[in-house]
Amino acid sequence: MGVLMLFMSIIEGSSAWLALHNFVRGLFGIAVFLVPVILIYAAIMIATDKSEKAVAGKVIQGFILTALICGTVFIFMYGNEDLSAWENIPQRLYDTGVTLNGGGFFSIIIGVPLLMIFGKVGASIIILVLLFVFVMLLTNISLISFLGFFGKPFKKAGEAMKAAGESDAEEQQRRAEERAKQQKTAKKLPPNEPLPPEARKPKLENIDIPIPVEPKSQPTVDSGCNDDMPAHPVESPKEAVAEPKKEPAKKSAVDLDAIIKKAAGTPPPTTPPADAVSTVKTEDKPKEPEKPVIEDENGQTMLFEKPEPVKVYKYPPTSLLNAPAGRASGEGMETELKNSADTLVNTLKSFGVQTRIVDIHRGPSVTRYELQPSAGVKISKITGLADDIALNLAAAGVRIEAPIPGKAAVGIEVPNKTKDMVTLRELLESEEFRNSESKLTFALGRDIAGKTILGDIAKMPHVIIAGTTGSGKSVCTNSIIMSILFNASPDEVKLLLIDPKMVEFTTYNGIPHLLVPVVTDPRKAAGALNWAVQEMLKRYKLFADNNVRDLKGYNEMAKETEDVAPLPQIVIAIDELADLMMAASNEVEDAICRLAQMARAAGMHLIIATQRPTVDVITGLIKANIPSRIALTVSSQIDSRTIIDVAGAEKLLGNGDMLYNPQGIPKPVRVQGCFCSTKEVEKVVAFLKTEAQADYDDKIIKEIEENLPAVKGEKSSEPSSSGSAEQVDEMVEKAIEVVVENGQASTSLLQRKLKLGYARAARIIDELEELGVVGPFEGAKPRQVLISREQWYERRLRVQSENTEDAPNTAE
């Protein structure tokens, strides 16, 4: 229809076509060419499945704009004429419209009434104001943005003048300082002695080329100058002015091209030279063991202590780790960022959400586009369009952070097509890590802005790491342990590693930081946690006896006391909590809760990793006492809420992409974790083994053996003096089979299936709860079954094997 009307308004033709041609022109006059555009736009909206209300609204707005234009044309062309002299105003308007000499018949809607009431001057002002306001409403442009657009040239001119004034003032101040310096130097020199090169520098001010001037046969003046050193180069006034001119550009309005260039062209983090930093903190830490030699004034003692530096712990060099790779950049990156930004804004605009890009941050794995919505736009409207944004960007998924903490903007995180690897070496060689004071500082990765993210276990004071297989959970845990090995000596930090899977931590066996060999048996792991609880209580008793509050105060007291040795910090790392909870849930949970509640002041800290972040593994007590969490990719939103109390971890990309939520920050921070390969770990471990041997504590190993918990199910196999014990055991096994097959447990269920009385069925339910087969009482709801069918099969085979072993003993 729009195309037909466009041809009809342009081509004159003959017969019926001519009549339609004159009719259309007579209605709209000069504005006849705007009507086809409106109809074509409406057709496009209908083709893109827009709502009927949106299409009707745009069509109505288009015809209002047409009426305003028709009225404007009529007022400016016929404003000086007396309308009362016109015999037939509608016919006259129609005739002038046919010849395109007016606004057509539509002028009678707005133009004629305004001209008859206010005259040409008043009608012209009113119609222009109405047209201006309606165009602003139609394009969603605010008055401030409109004025700011036309005020940019004046603003830039003012900033340039201000910069020029500041540069002139700086130049005058510099010259004044030079004159004062010359006068001061002239006063110090004898009257017959020539001035030094610095004093003659003002004579070279007219030279624009900064060439060092060599004095001719000039005697040496004792003023700190050297004959081999050239005189100070003279700075050109143009160079002095050019540098300040760059500052006002940062204060100007948001420039999308500048933002994209900044995001794509940010240089990679610089690595210190190999000769400057060969190891982390190597220069400072070996000085600590030399303190007794320096402080002791007895010569004999110095001769006796002379071999002591051999025992100094040598920190592993960072050259053992892989060098960082370069970061992707260039014109292709700028094009990708610009296309994504335009697509993002247009996608939101198509859904009626007006936004503008205010900043772009390209991280190692994702890019965050910071958008500022227009006034009146709800944040919930943007967050609800996550799937539509991902579809239009052809991305695997997007994550929306609304709002960004500390900013009046919404962050939309889009995966990068080209990802950058973050290595452990570049983080360990960063200034932030080298300047850290805590021995438990660890390198985690880089955030979306490319900043180095470090953590301090001492401030956390415990952390849970959760993620599915392949999410980077084990690499994250290894990075924390490796950071400690590069940052602390065995006398400062001791490690207790628990690895039920027997594949992650066993590489560390033999390093001097270990208290005992890596614990792989789940029962011994529970015993190790019980030992940690006892060690914590011993330390608190020691603190109370010495009137100190925590480990830091105790070690400070130990430095001032001769016969008191300082205590090391202890880090307990558990690779898979789910396996421990299956083997001895009650003992493990109790020990972890006690350590999480009290161990911080004793200098003992927990690192707990699990790939099954369910409520039966990360229980409420454990979660309440460990405030710091790291969530990698999880399978569902429920698991994400279990770890960090908010959704979002299910949308992560894997391979180290994580949400870091330490204690004290309002929202989790998205971080790309650093990569540490198995070969790197093996190199560092081999280096540590050559420098120092592992000194395991046999006393601790013995205590762990003594604190082994009982295996689930042993209680039912203990001998009983009751004659009905065997019958009860048989009935318990049948009850377990019933509840596992039905998926729930209740007293009435056992009564029906096993034909028992209420009292006996209730006692069996209580016994099943003690065995860990069913959950606690939940009112009218059936009890939850905590073991799977496979676990029940394992239990049944174990009971049968125990009965087979006991049979010969009974026969004897």
Helices and strands as residue ranges (DSSP letters): H 2-10, H 15-28, G 29-33, H 34-47, H 52-78, G 83-85, H 89-98, H 107-139, H 143-188, G 201-204, H 237-242, G 244-246, G 248-251, H 256-265, G 285-290, H 291-295, H 299-305, G 308-311, G 318-320, H 331-350, E 355-362, E 366-373, H 379-383, H 386-393, E 399-401, E 410-415, H 424-428, H 431-434, E 441-447, E 452-456, E 463-466, H 473-487, E 493-498, G 506-508, H 522-545, H 551-560, E 569-574, H 577-598, E 604-610, H 620-625, E 628-631, H 637-644, G 649-651, E 657-661, E 669-673, H 678-691, H 698-706, H 714-717, H 725-742, E 744-745, H 747-754, H 758-770, E 783-784, H 789-811
